């Protein structure tokens, strides 16, 4: 397969250039760069397949909201070639048996590299540590591609409030070489505690869904001396404020909540200065019935896989917060690095995980066209620039936009 005379952002940090990319056997065989060639008018650019380190596919246990097949389709439609599933399923992901079952079904679906994180504690009950070592040895796709059966440890959905137990998790993670993804709640207090514990144990802590200016400040200060602190934010925190909750109710209800204009500005500054390493979606589908309840009874979370690139391109690149190569780095190479995955750069000899984006596209977000079972988005009808038009996983098309869709 050849992508002929296409613009390329290869993910290595260099700017766009015209190129032809030849792929075979799932691998990039040859890249021919056309030096001096004019930037194509079409706006179609090949970028490394996106990696989302924070999704909820609700499988097993809540498959009326999403399942591995529908979540994988949504990921491919969003330009993602790898996703990391959170363990707050039913049962929670806390054993090699549950992990192996998810891995087997994800491989059958075959739309995306689906990795999973272990819960910190059995049943996310906060009492007994899960057997991380056994899961790390489980022969999953994640293990084939990263050397680890799981791509991290997290109690996502809640914080592990018992400090001594959190310390034990960090010591175990450090020993196994796994990242701990940290749902910090209350955000600033737990971030402060866990930066201290990361300093003490040397474990790598990745703060999930940073939403508050004070958290950005804490991470920025910590990073001056600690290479083992990273963090992510999600598109809703750089696009919306609590005003959306007043307007849209449950469709704008998530955890952590939308905050003030000052917080949104701080998230943008954190992205621009490198404090925030990764953009993740926290894709959190719920049924329409659940999201139709009164706002104080509706569940937390919004979907994000199929809106992420367009929102980020519109609100970060078009506004000058990030360059397009910088955005691609935060959606591909940086999250790949975080989980030890050798992807995120289009280069000869590496897997042909490639997403084609159309930066000239202007349209509105249409949730009725989503592959996800979820429709819980505050962005329906919102004008955006840019879209994903094709996704290749190891050279095979996993998504292609329908003409004029
Ligand atoms: Zn989450």
Boltz pocket constraint, residues with backbone or C-beta under 6 A from the ligand:
constraints:
  - pocket:
      binder: B
      contacts: [[A, 54], [A, 56], [A, 86], [A, 156], [A, 157], [A, 255], [A, 282], [A, 284]]
      max_distance: 6.0
